[in-house]
Amino acid sequence: MKVKHKNDLLLELKKILSRPLSLGEIKRKISDAYIKNLAHNLKLLAKGGDIVKIRGGRYGFADDMNLVVGTVQGHPDGYGFVIPEDPKEDKDVFIGHKNFGTVMHGDRVVCRVEKADAEGRLEGNVIRILQRAHETLTGVFESRGRGGIVVPTQKRITHTFRIPPGKTARAKGGQIVVARITAYPEKLQTPAAEIVELLGYPTDPQVERKIIMRQYELPESFPPAVENAARKIKEPA
């Protein structure tokens, strides 16, 4: 969907979505100019978080349904907060342990605000994950039979990831590894991954640097032109 068409469609939806409506109800209310590919375009808007799809296949705007779209900030103790994307939303939403089983630090989510305490602090539940933040992670490998687990080095990621037999890359217990996530945490699914790189043991002073570079996806080398320009820079006197 082109940006101009997207913005026009959002403005049109603002006129008719005073409450969540199904696809059929939207078709009956919306201008004929937006009927073509409407189902597909609504799915794209929901995937991007511009609108929200709720039970019954109905669509609406987050601020009309006590919903917040934002990014999860995890805590090492197994809870976290949703940081709103909308600048008009100036309060983070607390997410407790029970609702933190399926989300990870950095995920982009839709959160329903359930209550506010006497001081106005918000608490809610994540109802949809829009985008996962991590495809890989660094962690400590612990051997378990022919497979094992990886415990993430980033403390805000509180899940451990199962490594099936044959996916360990011959890592040894205690080594720092890079693992590609193959199954994200879900209610009925244990998070899993496969090891794709061995970084070494924590006692190696170079390993901490490697962890940071993998975690933030920093390059280990630069194009020749950049290297040449860097060599020409004089050190401060």
C-alpha positions as CSV (number, residue, x, y, z in Angstrom):
1,M,0.0,0.0,0.0
2,K,1.4,3.4,-1.0
3,V,2.0,5.9,1.8
4,K,-0.5,8.4,0.3
5,H,-3.1,5.7,0.0
6,K,-2.4,4.5,3.5
7,N,-2.8,7.9,5.0
8,D,-6.0,8.6,3.1
9,L,-7.4,5.2,4.1
10,L,-6.6,5.9,7.8
11,L,-8.4,9.3,7.6
12,E,-11.4,7.5,6.0
13,L,-11.4,4.9,8.7
14,K,-11.2,7.6,11.4
15,K,-14.6,8.8,10.1
16,I,-16.4,5.5,10.5
17,L,-14.7,3.5,13.3
18,S,-16.4,5.1,16.3
19,R,-16.4,1.5,17.5
20,P,-14.7,-1.7,16.3
21,L,-16.3,-3.0,13.0
22,S,-16.0,-6.2,11.0
23,L,-14.8,-6.2,7.4
24,G,-18.4,-6.5,6.2
25,E,-19.5,-3.5,8.3
26,I,-16.6,-1.4,7.1
27,K,-17.4,-2.2,3.5
28,R,-21.0,-0.9,4.0
29,K,-19.8,2.3,5.5
30,I,-16.6,3.2,3.6
31,S,-16.3,5.1,0.4
32,D,-16.3,3.0,-2.8
33,A,-12.9,4.4,-3.6
34,Y,-11.4,2.2,-0.9
35,I,-13.3,-1.1,-1.5
36,K,-10.7,-2.6,-3.8
37,N,-8.1,-4.6,-1.8
38,L,-9.8,-3.5,1.4
39,A,-9.3,-6.8,3.3
40,H,-5.6,-6.9,2.3
41,N,-5.1,-3.2,3.3
42,L,-6.8,-3.7,6.6
43,K,-4.5,-6.6,7.4
44,L,-1.4,-4.5,6.5
45,L,-2.6,-1.6,8.8
46,A,-3.2,-4.1,11.6
47,K,0.2,-5.7,11.1
48,G,1.8,-2.3,11.3
49,G,-0.1,-1.3,14.4
50,D,-2.0,1.6,12.8
51,I,-5.3,-0.2,13.6
52,V,-6.0,-3.2,15.8
53,K,-7.8,-6.4,15.0
54,I,-9.7,-7.9,18.0
55,R,-11.9,-10.9,18.7
56,G,-14.6,-11.4,16.1
57,G,-12.4,-10.1,13.3
58,R,-13.3,-6.5,14.1
59,Y,-11.0,-3.6,13.5
60,G,-10.6,-0.4,15.5
61,F,-8.2,2.2,16.7
62,A,-6.1,1.5,19.8
63,D,-6.9,4.7,21.6
64,D,-10.7,4.0,21.2
65,M,-10.3,0.6,22.8
66,N,-8.0,1.3,25.8
67,L,-5.1,-0.2,23.9
68,V,-1.5,0.9,23.6
69,V,0.9,0.1,20.8
70,G,4.5,0.2,22.0
71,T,7.8,-1.6,22.7
72,V,8.4,-4.0,25.5
73,Q,11.2,-3.1,28.0
74,G,12.0,-6.3,29.9
75,H,13.3,-6.5,33.5
76,P,15.7,-9.3,34.6
77,D,13.1,-10.3,37.3
78,G,10.6,-11.5,34.6
79,Y,8.3,-8.5,34.3
80,G,8.4,-5.4,32.1
81,F,6.8,-2.3,30.7
82,V,5.3,-1.3,27.3
83,I,6.7,2.0,26.2
84,P,4.0,3.7,24.1
85,E,4.8,4.8,20.5
86,D,2.2,7.6,20.5
87,P,3.8,10.7,22.0
88,K,0.3,11.6,23.5
89,E,0.6,8.5,25.7
90,D,3.0,9.7,28.4
91,K,2.7,6.7,30.8
92,D,4.3,3.3,30.5
93,V,2.2,0.2,31.0
94,F,3.3,-2.4,33.6
95,I,3.2,-6.0,32.4
96,G,3.3,-8.6,35.2
97,H,5.0,-12.0,35.4
98,K,1.9,-13.9,34.2
99,N,1.6,-12.0,31.0
100,F,5.4,-11.9,30.3
101,G,5.7,-15.6,29.3
102,T,5.2,-15.0,25.6
103,V,6.9,-11.6,25.0
104,M,10.6,-10.7,24.9
105,H,12.5,-7.5,25.5
106,G,12.3,-5.2,22.5
107,D,9.1,-6.8,20.9
108,R,6.6,-4.4,19.4
109,V,3.2,-5.2,20.8
110,V,-0.4,-4.2,21.4
111,C,-1.3,-4.0,25.1
112,R,-4.7,-3.6,26.7
113,V,-4.7,-1.4,29.7
114,E,-6.6,-3.2,32.5
115,K,-6.3,-0.9,35.5
116,A,-4.7,2.1,37.0
117,D,-3.6,2.5,40.7
118,A,-4.3,5.5,42.9
119,E,-1.3,7.3,41.5
120,G,-2.3,6.7,37.9
121,R,0.2,4.0,37.2
122,L,-1.1,1.7,34.4
123,E,-1.1,-2.1,34.3
124,G,-2.1,-4.2,31.4
125,N,-1.8,-7.4,29.3
126,V,-0.2,-7.9,25.9
127,I,-2.9,-9.1,23.4
128,R,-0.8,-9.2,20.2
129,I,2.8,-9.3,19.2
130,L,3.3,-7.1,16.1
131,Q,7.0,-7.7,15.5
132,R,9.7,-9.7,17.2
133,A,12.8,-7.8,18.1
134,H,15.4,-10.6,18.0
135,E,16.3,-13.2,15.3
136,T,19.5,-14.2,17.1
137,L,20.8,-13.9,20.7
138,T,24.1,-14.5,22.5
139,G,24.1,-16.7,25.6
140,V,25.9,-19.3,27.7
141,F,25.5,-22.9,26.4
142,E,24.6,-25.6,29.0
143,S,24.8,-29.2,27.9
144,R,21.7,-31.4,28.4
145,G,22.3,-34.9,27.0
146,R,22.7,-34.7,23.3
147,G,21.3,-31.2,23.2
148,G,21.2,-28.3,25.7
149,I,20.0,-24.9,26.5
150,V,21.2,-21.3,26.0
151,V,20.8,-18.8,28.8
152,P,20.9,-15.3,27.2
153,T,23.7,-12.9,28.2
154,Q,21.3,-10.0,27.8
155,K,19.6,-10.0,31.2
156,R,16.4,-8.3,30.0
157,I,15.7,-11.5,28.0
158,T,14.5,-13.9,30.7
159,H,13.7,-17.0,28.7
160,T,16.1,-19.9,28.2
161,F,16.2,-21.5,24.8
162,R,16.2,-25.2,24.1
163,I,18.8,-26.5,21.7
164,P,17.8,-29.7,20.1
165,P,20.2,-32.6,19.4
166,G,22.2,-31.9,16.2
167,K,21.8,-28.1,16.6
168,T,24.6,-27.5,19.1
169,A,27.4,-26.9,16.6
170,R,29.5,-29.0,19.0
171,A,29.4,-26.3,21.6
172,K,30.8,-27.2,25.1
173,G,29.2,-26.4,28.4
174,G,30.1,-22.9,29.6
175,Q,30.9,-21.5,26.1
176,I,29.4,-18.3,24.9
177,V,27.5,-18.8,21.7
178,V,25.3,-17.1,19.1
179,A,22.0,-18.9,18.6
180,R,19.3,-18.3,15.9
181,I,15.8,-18.4,17.3
182,T,13.7,-21.2,15.7
183,A,10.7,-21.1,18.0
184,Y,9.6,-18.0,20.0
185,P,8.0,-18.4,23.5
186,E,4.3,-19.1,23.2
187,K,1.7,-20.4,25.7
188,L,2.0,-24.0,24.3
189,Q,5.5,-23.7,22.9
190,T,8.9,-23.9,24.5
191,P,11.4,-21.3,23.0
192,A,14.1,-23.0,20.9
193,A,17.1,-22.1,18.9
194,E,20.1,-23.5,17.0
195,I,23.7,-22.5,17.6
196,V,25.3,-20.7,14.6
197,E,28.5,-19.4,16.1
198,L,30.9,-20.2,18.9
199,L,32.4,-17.1,20.6
200,G,34.5,-18.7,23.3
201,Y,34.7,-18.9,27.0
202,P,33.8,-15.9,29.3
203,T,37.4,-15.9,30.6
204,D,38.6,-14.8,27.2
205,P,38.9,-11.0,27.2
206,Q,37.9,-10.8,23.5
207,V,34.6,-12.6,24.1
208,E,32.9,-9.6,25.9
209,R,33.7,-7.5,22.9
210,K,32.2,-10.1,20.6
211,I,29.1,-10.3,22.7
212,I,28.5,-6.6,22.4
213,M,29.2,-6.6,18.6
214,R,26.7,-9.5,18.0
215,Q,24.1,-8.1,20.4
216,Y,24.0,-4.7,18.6
217,E,24.9,-6.1,15.2
218,L,28.0,-4.1,14.8
219,P,30.4,-4.8,11.9
220,E,33.8,-6.3,12.6
221,S,35.3,-4.7,9.6
222,F,34.6,-1.7,7.4
223,P,34.9,-1.0,3.7
224,P,38.4,-0.1,2.4
225,A,37.5,3.5,1.8
226,V,36.4,3.9,5.5
227,E,39.6,2.2,6.7
228,N,41.8,4.5,4.5
229,A,39.9,7.6,5.7
230,A,40.4,6.5,9.3
231,R,44.2,6.1,8.9
232,K,44.5,9.6,7.6
233,I,42.9,11.1,10.7
234,K,45.5,12.6,12.9
235,E,45.4,12.0,16.7
236,P,44.7,15.1,18.8
237,A,47.8,16.9,19.9
